Each structure stands twice: as C-alpha cells, then as structure tokens.
Amino acid sequence: MSANPDLLPPATKFCTKCGVEKLLGEFNRDKSHKDGYRSHCKSCSSERHKAYRHAHRDDLNEQQSIYHQANRDRLNEQRRLYRLSNRDQTKERNRAYYRANREALRAYNKAYMRTRGLTPEGYTTSLWHALNTRTINGSCPQWNNKGNRAYLKAGVELRLTRQQLCDFVTEKWDTIQAIRAEGGIPSIDRIGPSIHYELENCRFISWSENNHLASRKWSRLKCGTSR
C-alpha cells in the first residue's frame, strides 16, 4: 500500500550559500543538478545577481546600448506589436503608475524641462519635437493646437534633418545664450522669402520678436503678399 502523498512531509533541501533548509519551491529548477534544482536558493541567487550588476554596471549598460543600437528596428516593432495587442492593459498600468507617482513625476518633468535646454543637444531635442508638431511633413503634426494650426494650414514643411538642426544649434549656441542673458526666450525664425524650415532660411531671435514678426507675416500671407 503506497503512502498518501498529502501526508508526506514537504520536500526540502539546504542552500549551499546561506545554509538554510528551505522548501524546493524556494529554489530555481536546473536539469543539470541531480535533484533538478539549483544549489543556491532564489534569495541568494537574486542577491548574487544584484551584486554582479552593481559591480559591472558600466559594462552591462554599454553592452545593452550596443545591443539596442544593433537591433533598434526589431525591438521597436516588438514593442509596437505588444502595445497594440495589450492596449487596455498598458493604458491601465500607465494610469495606475501615474496615480501612484503623480507628484514625483511632475517634479521630475519640471526639473528636466529646466535643464534640457542648457546644452545644444538638449535644446535640439526640444526644438526638433516642436518643429515636427507644426509642419505638414513632421512626424506628429498637432492640428488641435491653435498655435500650430496656422503653420499647418499654410503648408509649412520641415526641410531639415535632425543632424542638420543639431549642427545649426551648435553653430548658433552663442547667439542662443546671448538671448537668454538678456532675459529673452530663444526662438527659431524663418527669414524668408520661403515659409519652410530650411537651413539657409533660419535664424535665432527672441520669442517676443519672433511673435511680433509672425503676426505680420501671417497677415501678409492672408493678403497674398510676400515678405
């Protein structure tokens, strides 16, 4: 007569790292071991991996960066497909995270926006996004934005690459900093006669001056006159 498995004591083993006897469920499976489980418990394995990642953080980050650069298109496509097939779960997870970390996220975003424009690379990122929202061939034209709608209706195009814009910002960085030193906000302006954002058609002036010139420019466009 065989023993009732429910009456047998639960299977255990000793962790060779911490020396504590634990249930088999506390060990990861490993077919290379005689009993089918690893010799270190899950807690000890986790601590060992954490210590390794901390000690080799720079090397691991570099490896991950190289891998992502080499497989960017495939990884982006995987993420896109996942978001499409798990749209509701993703939205709910993002909402829950935002609700739980609302104040911290707001503080981070404010600090990020204050410091992002302090370098040519950071300012280029902000400017590139803004130009893509107000041009008809941009990656994210925002027709619902009143300020961008006038540009989109006029058919303004973005005829710069991101690298060209970055080089232009770097070249004009002293001008941008001088505008800030005078208490102004740097703004990219099209000097005409083209209405498009082209390398030879752009300059940096203060936002207040650009706003004044833009009002006159749109008035002339509505009347059918050139600049």
C-alpha positions in Angstrom: 0.0 0.0 0.0 1.5 3.3 -1.1 1.6 6.3 1.2 -0.7 9.2 0.7 1.4 12.0 -0.9 -0.6 14.6 1.0 0.6 13.1 4.3 4.3 13.1 3.3 6.5 15.9 4.6 7.2 18.6 2.0 10.5 18.1 0.1 13.3 20.4 1.2 17.0 20.9 0.6 19.8 23.1 2.1 21.0 26.2 0.3 24.8 25.9 -0.1 25.1 29.6 0.1 23.2 30.6 3.3 23.0 27.1 4.8 19.3 27.3 5.5 16.9 24.4 4.8 14.1 25.5 2.5 11.3 24.1 0.5 12.1 23.1 -3.1 9.8 25.9 -4.3 12.5 28.3 -2.9 15.0 27.0 -5.5 15.1 27.6 -9.3 14.9 24.5 -11.4 18.0 23.3 -13.1 18.1 20.0 -15.1 21.9 19.8 -14.7 21.5 19.0 -11.0 20.7 15.6 -9.7 17.6 16.6 -7.9 16.5 19.1 -10.7 17.1 22.2 -8.6 19.9 24.7 -8.2 22.1 24.5 -5.1 21.5 28.2 -4.2 18.1 29.4 -3.2 16.2 32.1 -5.1 17.0 34.8 -2.5 20.8 34.1 -2.6 20.8 33.9 -6.4 19.0 37.3 -6.5 21.5 38.9 -4.2 24.4 37.5 -6.2 23.0 38.8 -9.4 22.3 42.2 -7.8 25.9 42.4 -6.6 27.2 41.5 -10.0 25.1 44.1 -11.8 26.2 46.7 -9.3 29.9 45.8 -9.7 29.7 45.7 -13.6 27.1 48.4 -14.1 29.1 50.4 -16.8 30.0 47.3 -18.8 26.4 46.0 -18.7 25.0 49.4 -19.7 27.4 49.6 -22.6 26.5 46.0 -23.8 22.8 46.8 -23.6 23.3 50.1 -25.5 25.2 48.3 -28.3 22.6 45.6 -28.5 19.7 48.1 -28.7 21.5 50.1 -31.4 22.1 47.0 -33.5 18.5 45.7 -33.1 16.6 49.0 -32.8 14.1 48.4 -35.6 13.3 44.9 -34.5 12.9 45.9 -30.8 10.7 48.9 -31.7 8.5 46.6 -33.8 8.2 44.2 -30.9 7.2 47.0 -28.6 4.7 48.3 -31.1 3.0 44.9 -31.6 2.9 44.4 -27.8 1.2 47.8 -27.2 -1.3 47.0 -29.9 -2.2 43.6 -28.6 -2.2 44.8 -24.9 -3.6 48.3 -25.3 -6.1 48.2 -22.5 -3.7 46.6 -20.0 -0.9 49.1 -21.0 -3.2 52.1 -20.5 -4.4 50.9 -17.1 -0.9 50.1 -16.0 0.3 53.6 -17.0 -2.6 55.2 -15.3 -2.0 53.3 -12.1 1.7 54.2 -12.2 0.9 57.9 -12.8 -1.6 58.0 -9.9 0.8 56.4 -7.5 3.7 58.6 -8.5 2.0 61.8 -9.7 3.9 64.3 -7.6 7.3 62.7 -8.2 6.7 62.7 -12.0 5.6 66.3 -12.0 8.7 67.3 -10.1 10.9 65.3 -12.4 9.4 66.8 -15.5 9.8 70.3 -14.2 13.4 69.7 -13.4 14.0 68.0 -16.7 12.4 70.8 -18.7 14.5 73.4 -16.9 17.8 71.7 -17.6 17.1 70.1 -21.0 17.8 73.3 -22.9 21.1 74.1 -21.2 23.1 72.1 -23.7 23.0 72.2 -27.5 21.9 68.5 -27.6 19.1 69.1 -25.1 17.9 72.2 -26.9 17.9 70.4 -30.2 15.7 67.7 -28.8 13.1 70.2 -27.6 13.3 72.2 -30.9 13.1 69.1 -33.1 9.9 68.0 -31.4 8.4 71.5 -31.6 9.1 71.7 -35.4 7.6 68.3 -36.0 4.4 69.4 -34.4 3.9 72.5 -36.7 5.0 71.2 -40.1 2.8 69.2 -42.5 5.5 66.6 -43.1 6.5 66.4 -39.5 6.3 63.2 -37.5 3.5 64.5 -35.2 1.6 67.5 -36.6 -0.8 68.8 -34.0 -3.8 70.3 -35.7 -5.7 70.6 -32.4 -3.1 73.1 -31.2 -4.1 76.7 -32.1 -0.6 77.9 -32.4 0.5 75.1 -34.7 -2.7 75.2 -36.9 -1.6 78.4 -38.7 1.7 76.8 -39.8 -0.1 73.6 -40.9 -2.8 75.4 -42.9 -0.1 77.4 -44.6 1.7 74.2 -45.6 4.9 74.9 -43.8 7.4 72.0 -44.3 10.4 70.8 -42.3 13.3 70.6 -44.7 16.0 69.9 -42.1 17.3 66.6 -40.8 17.8 66.3 -37.1 21.6 66.2 -37.5 21.5 69.4 -39.6 19.4 71.1 -36.9 21.8 69.9 -34.2 24.8 71.3 -36.1 22.9 74.6 -36.7 22.1 74.9 -33.0 25.7 74.2 -32.0 26.9 76.8 -34.5 24.5 79.4 -33.2 24.8 78.5 -29.5 26.5 81.8 -28.6 23.5 83.6 -30.1 21.1 81.5 -28.1 22.9 82.1 -24.9 23.1 85.9 -25.6 19.3 86.0 -26.0 18.9 84.2 -22.7 21.4 86.5 -21.0 19.1 89.5 -22.0 16.1 87.8 -20.4 14.6 86.5 -23.6 13.5 83.1 -24.8 15.3 81.8 -27.9 13.1 81.1 -30.8 13.8 79.8 -34.4 12.7 82.2 -37.1 12.3 81.8 -40.9 13.9 84.8 -42.6 12.1 84.3 -45.9 11.1 84.5 -48.6 10.4 80.8 -48.2 7.9 79.8 -45.4 9.6 76.5 -44.9 12.2 75.5 -42.3 15.4 75.2 -44.3 19.0 75.6 -43.2 19.6 78.8 -45.2 16.2 80.2 -44.1 16.5 80.0 -40.3 18.0 82.2 -37.6 17.5 82.5 -33.8 15.9 85.6 -32.3 13.9 86.2 -29.1 10.4 84.7 -28.8 8.8 88.2 -28.3 10.4 89.5 -31.5 9.5 86.3 -33.4 5.9 86.5 -32.2 5.7 90.1 -33.5 7.2 89.2 -36.9 5.0 86.1 -37.2 1.8 88.2 -36.7 2.9 90.5 -39.6 4.0 87.5 -41.7 0.6 85.7 -41.4 -1.2 89.0 -42.2 0.7 89.3 -45.4 0.1 85.7 -46.3 -3.6 86.1 -45.8 -3.5 89.2 -48.1 -1.5 87.2 -50.7 1.6 89.4 -50.5 5.2 88.2 -50.0 7.6 89.3 -47.3 
